[in-house]
Amino acid sequence: MPLLALTGGIASGKSTIAALLAQRGAIVVDADAIVRQVQAPGTPVLDGIAGEFGADVLRSDGSLDRARLAARVFGHPERLAALNALVHPAVREESESRFRAAFAADPDAVVVYDVPLLAEARAGDAWDLVVVAHAPAQVRARRLIETRGMTEDDARARIASQAGDDERLALADVVIDTADDLDATRRQVDDLWERVLHAR
């Protein structure tokens, strides 16, 4: 019943790796999806966000205006810390509930926690393996410009706002280099999968 943490900076190819692992039979628990769930209308987390950052971070339908909230915390570490204090405990609780449910349903399951902010929020947790998707910052910036329409300055600012590569790589048991093509990434995922299966 291995529990893997999969992390990587923005545009590092982490989601691609998660999808490849799911194709091989892993149960993927998506931290971003959990964040959206715990911030849904009517949840204590969303009420707390509105109380902390103002009701104008909510849309007319009561949902969170993520772009407005991001603009309010981006570049302001103390504001970001206040947001994380509201969100991270709820995400931790829900993710651990999902891990337990997955292993209860199949004790031999391989569970992968797809978590962008591992270095920032859960580096000290007990993972069987930490897998880091890695590509150089210039490669990730180019991907953001080409696939998300960002300006170069915006792309570099987004990358700089996250944990540094050295901080993430220091946590890694396995590094998957995604700077090359998809076939190269797929081969590395195959090697990881074999390692996990043999360790079960």
N, C-alpha and C positions, 0 to 999 in steps of 0.2 A: 504494500500500500504506500508507494512513494508519493510524496508531496513535493512538487517542484515549484519554485518561484521563477517566473520568466519576466525579465525586465529589459529595459533599453530606453534610450532617449528618443525624443520625437523623431519620426521618420527613420528609425533604425531598422525597420523590418520586423519588429516584434510581433505585430499582428499576423504577418505572413507565417512566421514560425509557429505561432499558436494554431493557425489553421492547418498547417502541415502536421502538427502533433495530433490535432483532433482527427484528421484523416486516418492516422495510424491507431486510433482508439483511445486516446487520452480524453479525459473529461476536463474541459477548460472552464475555469471560473474567471469571468471577466470583471476586473475591478472597476473599469469605467462604467459597465452596465449596472453594477451595484451602486455606484455613485449616483447615477440617474434615478435608480429606484429609491434610494434613501432621501433624495431631494425632490421627490414627486409631490404634487399638491396634497395638502392635508397631513404631511409628515412632520414630526417634531423638528427634524433637521431643517426643513424649508422654513418653518415658522421661526426657528432660531436665526436663520440667515436673514430673513426679512427684518427681524428685530435688531440685528447687529448692523446691517448695511442699508436699511431703509426699504420701505414698501415698494419703492420704484424699481427694485431689482426683480419684481414680479411682473409678468405680463397681465393683460386684462383677463385672461382665462385662469389666472392663479398659478401658472407654471413659471419656472425660473427663467429669467432672461440671462442666459449664460454669458453672452457677450458683454452685457452691461456689468455683470458681476466681475467678470474677468478684467474689464477695464478699471474697475474700482480697486482690485487687489494687485494687478500687475505692476511690478516695480516698487511695491510697498510691503516689505517683509513683515511688518507688524500686522498689517491687514490680512495678509496671507496666513499668518500664524493663527489669527482669530478664526478665519474660515476653516482651517484645518482642524482646529480644536472642536468645531461643530461637526465636521464631516467624518473625520478619520475614525472616531470610536464606533460610529454606526456602521461604517464600512467593514471594520474589523469584525464586529459582531455578526454581521450578515455573511461575510466570507467564511468565517469559521463554522457557521451553521451549514453552509453549503458543502464545506469539506466533510463534515461529519455525515451529512446525508449521502454524499457520494460513496464514502467508505462503508456506510451501513448497507447500502444497496449492493455494493460489490467490494468485498474486502481486498481484492486483488487489483482494484482500479489504479490507474496512474492519473493523478489529479495535478493539473497545471494551473497555477494562479498567475494569470496575465495581469501584471501590476506595474504601471509606469513609474510609480513613486516608491519603489522598494527602498532605495537608498535614503529617501527622505523620511519614510514613515515606518518601515517594517524590516529594517536591515537585521535586527537582532532576533527575529523570530526563528523558530526551529524548522528550517527547510531541509529536506533530504538532499536537494541539489539546488543551487542558484545558477540559472542560465541567463547569460547576458547577450542580447542582440547588439552587435557593434558594427558601426561604420564610422569613418572619420567625419568630423563636423562639417567639412566642406562638401562631402557627399550628401549628408543629410540636408544641408542648406539647399543644395541643388534640387533635391527631391521636393522640398517644400515649395520652392519657386516653380518647379515644373508641374507638380501635381496638385498643389493647393493654391497656386496663384499669388503667393506671397512675394513681397519685395525682398531683395537681398537683406536689407536692414531689418525687416520684420522677422525673416527667417533666422537670422543670427541672434536677434534678441530673444526669440522663443527658445533657441538652443541654450543660450547663456542663462536663461531663467531656471533651468533644471540643474540637477546634480551634474557635476563634471564627469567626463569619461573615466578619469582616474578613480573617482569615488565609486562608480558602478563596477568597474573592472576589479577593484579590490575585493568585492563581494563574490566574484564569480568562481564557481566550480567548473563551469563550462562556458566558453565564449564561442558564439556563432558569428562568424564574420560575414556580414551581408553586403559588403561593398562590391562583390562580384555579381554574377548573374543568378537567376533563380535556381538553376541546376546546381550551382555550387552550394547554395544555401540548403537545397533539398538533400544533398549528400551529407552535409554536416548534421542535419536533423535525423537522417537515417542512422548515423553513427551514434547520436545521442539516444535514440530510441532503443537501439541494440544494447547500449550500456545500461539503460534503465531496466529493460526486460531481464538482463542477466543478473542484475542486482536484487531483483525482487525475491 
